[in-house]
Amino acid sequence: RLRALNRLQVIFQHLKMSKQTDSAAEVLLEKKGGAGIITLNRPKALNALNLPMIQKMYPQIKTWEQDPDTFLIIIKGTGGKAFCAGGDIRAITEAGKVGDKLIQDFFIGEYRLNNAIGTCKKPYVALIDGITMGGGVGVSVHGHFRVATEKTVFAMPETAIGLFPDVGGGYFLPRLSGKIGYYLALTGCRLKGRDVLKAGIATHFVESEKLPALEKDLIALKSPSKEKIADLLNSYHMKCTIDQEKEFSLDEHMEKINSLFSANSMEEIVKKLKQDGSPFAMKQLETINKMSPTSLKLTLRQLREGASMSLQEVLRMEYRLSQACMKGHDFYEGVRAVLIDKDQSPKWKPAALEEVSDEFVDNCFKPLGNDDLKL
């Protein structure tokens, strides 16, 4: 009997362990009813994506896509602060400094995941509650439905760290109305709450505290079609009165955004902002002057070219740009200034837009031969 008891204790210990390690997993993948549920679970790191998380999510999405008993996929974050604040930039920085191949593997994995979401045949619902930036945008915006809340904060702040708005930013940003995508990409402007819906980034707006109920109702749907899911999301959306009367915060500036950010070059955008001279234009000029000149030039071209490309072509182009940034100076300097030393005063090289040559920019867009991204 003692032996049996001991055995039971061992089993219990094991069960306890497996439970702990499971909840300690950085991404939780579970099936509830007909729904596959992805929970980003690094709350201390604001659910930032690292390579192991990406490598777990990709095959699971592919499996659920083929599974006749999975009708939809839901993705959400834990901790109440963030859906996903981006990619694990620190790890990539460390790897880049020592020439580790994580700087290839991370971007390859991330962009393949973005593509899997963008081409997923099953309805994909992202609950973008809280901070949703960079990599977090990549795992939400390409899906069918994006549900924002009053806590949502959206931004693509990459030009401030010597990078560019990747994860398919070159695809979705130029497709937003007017030149709003160009404005968001170059300035890193943050949108909050209903503004994320009004800008066309979210498809629905629901109160944060109603999300658990919404998720339950989604799981309970009998053989849910895209239409049934849309109807359910619409019913929640219609009932949400938070900030209903609020105007889109960029409304009053849209005319300026559309004219100022329609220029063909960064130098021209800067010239237009100076000529305009309004408080809004001067504020944008001040912001742009803090960004990496190289990043600004790469980003403007990325969006202009991406506007007429497929998502797959955009991700291939962005992979080339990612590798150019990994070889350059500004990314490491930007991360140092913004995330590590936090002195907020990066020393960009080159320091002025005029010094970033067209030839240099062209080179960043060149195919990588056998090293090009394969999707």
C-alpha positions in Angstrom: 0.0 0.0 0.0 2.8 2.3 0.8 4.3 1.7 -2.6 1.0 2.5 -4.2 0.8 5.7 -2.2 4.3 6.7 -3.2 3.5 6.0 -6.8 0.4 8.2 -6.5 2.4 11.0 -4.9 4.9 10.8 -7.7 2.1 11.0 -10.2 0.5 13.9 -8.4 3.9 15.7 -8.2 4.2 15.1 -12.0 0.7 16.4 -12.7 1.4 19.5 -10.6 4.7 20.1 -12.4 3.1 19.7 -15.8 0.4 22.2 -14.9 3.0 24.7 -13.7 5.2 24.4 -16.6 2.2 24.7 -18.9 1.0 28.0 -17.4 4.6 29.1 -17.4 4.8 28.5 -21.1 5.3 31.7 -23.1 2.5 30.8 -25.5 -0.5 28.7 -24.6 -2.2 26.7 -27.4 -5.5 25.0 -26.6 -8.7 23.8 -28.2 -12.0 24.8 -26.7 -15.1 23.5 -28.6 -14.5 24.3 -32.2 -12.0 27.1 -31.5 -8.2 27.0 -31.5 -7.0 29.5 -28.9 -3.6 31.1 -28.8 -2.7 33.0 -25.7 0.5 35.1 -25.6 1.7 34.6 -22.1 4.7 36.8 -21.3 3.0 39.5 -19.4 6.2 40.8 -17.8 7.6 41.4 -21.3 4.2 42.8 -22.5 3.8 39.5 -24.4 6.6 40.4 -26.8 7.2 37.6 -29.4 10.4 35.6 -29.2 11.5 32.8 -31.6 10.3 29.8 -29.5 6.8 31.4 -29.3 6.8 31.9 -33.1 8.0 28.3 -33.7 5.1 27.0 -31.6 2.4 29.1 -33.1 3.2 28.5 -36.8 2.7 24.7 -37.0 -0.3 25.0 -34.7 -2.1 27.5 -37.0 -1.3 25.2 -40.0 -2.6 22.2 -38.1 -5.9 23.9 -37.1 -6.3 25.2 -40.6 -6.4 21.6 -41.9 -8.5 20.2 -39.0 -12.2 19.7 -39.9 -13.1 20.1 -36.2 -11.5 23.5 -35.8 -13.8 26.3 -37.1 -12.0 29.4 -35.9 -8.8 30.6 -34.3 -8.7 33.2 -31.5 -5.5 35.0 -30.4 -5.2 37.1 -27.2 -2.7 38.2 -24.6 -2.5 37.8 -20.8 -1.7 40.3 -18.1 -4.3 43.0 -18.9 -1.7 45.5 -20.2 -0.8 44.4 -23.6 -2.0 42.2 -26.4 1.6 42.1 -27.8 4.1 45.0 -27.6 6.3 43.7 -30.5 9.2 41.4 -31.2 11.9 40.5 -28.7 14.2 43.3 -29.9 16.8 42.8 -27.1 17.4 39.2 -28.1 17.8 40.2 -31.8 20.2 43.0 -30.8 22.4 40.7 -28.8 22.4 38.2 -31.6 23.2 40.8 -34.2 26.2 42.0 -32.3 27.9 38.6 -32.2 26.7 37.5 -35.7 24.4 34.8 -34.4 22.0 33.4 -36.9 19.0 34.4 -34.8 19.0 37.6 -36.9 18.0 35.4 -39.9 15.9 32.8 -38.0 13.8 35.3 -36.1 12.7 37.3 -39.1 12.1 34.2 -41.3 10.0 32.7 -38.6 8.0 35.8 -37.9 7.3 36.6 -41.5 6.2 33.1 -42.2 3.9 33.3 -39.3 2.5 36.6 -40.6 1.9 35.0 -44.0 0.2 31.9 -42.4 -2.2 34.3 -40.6 -2.8 36.4 -43.8 -3.6 33.2 -45.9 -5.4 31.3 -43.1 -8.6 29.7 -44.5 -10.2 29.5 -41.0 -11.7 32.7 -39.5 -9.0 34.3 -37.4 -10.1 36.6 -34.5 -7.5 38.8 -32.8 -8.5 40.4 -29.4 -6.2 43.4 -29.5 -6.8 44.5 -25.9 -4.0 46.8 -24.6 -0.6 47.6 -26.3 -0.5 46.3 -29.8 2.7 47.3 -31.6 5.2 46.0 -34.1 5.2 42.2 -34.0 1.8 42.4 -32.2 0.4 44.1 -35.2 1.9 41.4 -37.4 0.0 38.6 -35.6 -3.4 40.4 -35.7 -3.8 42.8 -38.6 -3.5 40.2 -41.4 -6.4 38.1 -39.9 -10.1 38.4 -40.7 -11.2 40.1 -37.5 -9.5 42.5 -35.1 -11.3 43.5 -32.0 -10.0 46.7 -30.3 -11.1 48.0 -26.9 -10.8 51.2 -25.0 -7.4 49.9 -23.7 -5.9 49.3 -27.2 -2.8 51.4 -28.1 -1.6 50.8 -31.6 1.7 52.0 -33.0 4.4 51.1 -35.5 7.3 52.9 -33.8 10.2 51.3 -35.7 11.7 54.3 -37.3 12.7 55.5 -33.8 15.0 52.4 -33.3 16.6 52.3 -36.8 14.2 49.7 -38.2 11.1 50.0 -40.4 7.4 49.0 -39.9 7.8 45.4 -40.9 5.6 42.3 -40.3 3.7 43.1 -43.4 3.5 46.9 -42.7 4.4 47.5 -46.3 1.2 45.7 -47.2 -1.5 47.0 -44.8 -0.2 50.6 -44.1 -0.5 51.9 -47.6 -3.9 50.3 -47.9 -5.4 52.5 -45.1 -7.5 55.4 -46.2 -5.6 58.4 -47.6 -2.0 58.8 -46.5 -2.8 57.8 -42.9 -0.6 54.7 -43.1 2.4 56.7 -44.3 1.9 59.1 -41.5 1.7 56.3 -38.9 4.7 54.6 -40.3 7.0 57.6 -40.5 6.1 59.3 -37.2 5.3 56.3 -35.1 2.1 58.1 -34.0 0.1 56.2 -31.4 -3.6 55.5 -31.8 -5.8 54.7 -28.9 -9.2 53.0 -28.4 -11.8 53.8 -31.0 -9.2 55.6 -33.1 -7.8 52.2 -33.9 -11.1 51.2 -35.4 -11.6 54.5 -37.2 -8.2 54.3 -38.8 -9.3 51.0 -40.3 -6.8 48.9 -38.3 -9.5 47.2 -36.2 -12.7 45.7 -37.6 -14.7 45.9 -34.3 -14.7 47.8 -31.0 -15.8 46.0 -27.8 -15.5 46.9 -24.1 -12.4 45.3 -22.6 -14.4 43.7 -19.8 -16.8 42.1 -22.3 -14.0 40.1 -24.0 -14.3 37.0 -21.8 -18.1 36.8 -22.6 -17.4 37.4 -26.3 -14.8 34.6 -26.3 -17.3 32.3 -24.6 -19.9 33.1 -27.2 -17.4 32.6 -30.1 -16.5 29.2 -28.7 -20.2 28.3 -28.2 -21.1 29.0 -31.9 -22.4 25.9 -33.6 -20.3 25.2 -36.8 -19.4 28.9 -37.1 -19.0 30.4 -40.5 -17.3 33.7 -41.2 -20.8 35.2 -41.5 -21.9 33.9 -38.1 -18.7 35.1 -36.4 -19.1 38.6 -38.1 -22.8 38.7 -36.8 -21.7 37.9 -33.3 -18.9 40.5 -33.3 -21.2 43.1 -34.8 -23.8 42.5 -32.0 -21.1 43.1 -29.4 -19.8 46.1 -31.4 -23.2 47.7 -31.6 -23.8 47.4 -27.9 -20.6 49.1 -27.0 -21.2 52.8 -26.2 -17.7 53.8 -24.8 -16.5 56.9 -26.6 -19.2 56.5 -29.2 -19.6 60.2 -29.7 -15.9 60.8 -29.9 -14.5 62.1 -33.2 -11.6 60.4 -34.8 -8.6 62.3 -33.3 -6.9 62.6 -36.7 -10.1 63.9 -38.5 -9.2 67.5 -38.2 -5.7 66.8 -39.6 -6.6 64.4 -42.4 -6.5 67.0 -45.1 -3.0 68.0 -44.1 -1.8 64.3 -43.6 -3.1 63.5 -47.1 -1.3 66.4 -48.8 1.9 66.5 -46.7 2.6 62.8 -46.7 1.9 62.2 -50.4 5.3 63.5 -51.5 7.6 61.2 -53.4 10.7 61.6 -51.2 11.5 62.2 -47.5 13.2 65.5 -48.3 10.0 66.6 -50.0 7.9 65.7 -47.1 10.2 67.6 -44.8 10.0 70.6 -47.2 6.2 70.5 -47.3 6.0 70.3 -43.5 8.3 73.4 -43.2 6.3 75.3 -45.8 3.0 74.4 -44.1 4.2 75.8 -40.8 1.0 75.0 -38.8 1.4 73.7 -35.2 0.4 70.2 -36.5 3.1 70.3 -39.2 5.8 71.6 -36.9 5.0 68.8 -34.4 5.4 66.2 -37.1 8.6 67.8 -38.3 10.0 67.7 -34.8 9.1 64.0 -34.5 10.6 63.1 -37.9 13.8 64.9 -37.1 14.3 62.4 -34.2 14.0 59.4 -36.4 16.7 57.4 -38.1 17.2 59.1 -41.6 18.0 55.7 -43.1 14.9 54.2 -41.6 12.7 57.0 -42.9 14.0 56.5 -46.4 13.6 52.8 -46.3 10.1 53.1 -44.9 8.8 55.5 -47.4 10.0 53.3 -50.3 8.8 50.2 -48.6 5.2 51.6 -48.4 5.2 53.1 -51.9 6.3 49.8 -53.4 4.2 47.7 -51.0 1.0 49.5 -52.1 0.9 47.4 -55.3 2.4 44.1 -54.0 0.9 41.0 -52.6 1.5 40.2 -48.9 4.0 37.5 -49.9 6.0 39.9 -52.1 5.9 42.5 -49.3 7.2 40.0 -46.7 10.0 39.0 -49.1 11.0 42.6 -49.6 10.8 43.3 -45.8 13.1 40.3 -45.1 15.7 41.9 -47.4 15.3 45.2 -45.5 15.6 43.4 -42.1 18.9 41.9 -43.1 20.2 45.3 -44.4 19.2 46.8 -41.0 21.0 44.0 -39.1 24.2 44.8 -41.0 23.9 48.5 -40.5 24.6 50.9 -37.6 21.3 52.6 -36.7 19.3 49.6 -35.4 21.9 48.9 -32.7 22.2 52.6 -31.9 18.4 53.0 -31.8 17.9 50.1 -29.4 20.7 51.4 -27.2 19.2 54.9 -27.0 15.6 53.9 -26.6 15.6 50.5 -24.8 19.0 49.9 -23.1 20.5 53.2 -21.9 17.2 55.0 -22.4 19.0 58.4 -22.9 16.7 58.9 -25.9 19.5 60.6 -27.9 20.6 58.2 -30.7 23.5 59.3 -32.8 22.4 58.2 -36.3 24.8 57.5 -39.1 24.3 59.1 -41.5 22.8 61.9 -39.5 20.9 63.7 -42.2 18.4 62.6 -44.9 20.5 64.2 -47.6 23.4 61.9 -46.7 21.4 58.6 -47.2 22.1 58.0 -50.9 19.6 56.5 -53.4 22.3 53.9 -54.2 22.4 52.8 -50.5 18.6 52.5 -50.4 18.6 50.6 -53.7 21.1 48.1 -52.3 18.9 47.4 -49.2 16.0 46.3 -51.6 18.2 44.0 -53.7 17.3 40.3 -53.9 19.4 38.0 -51.6 19.6 35.1 -54.1 19.5 31.8 -52.2 19.0 33.6 -49.0 15.8 35.3 -50.0 12.7 34.5 -47.8 10.9 31.4 -48.9 7.2 31.3 -48.0 
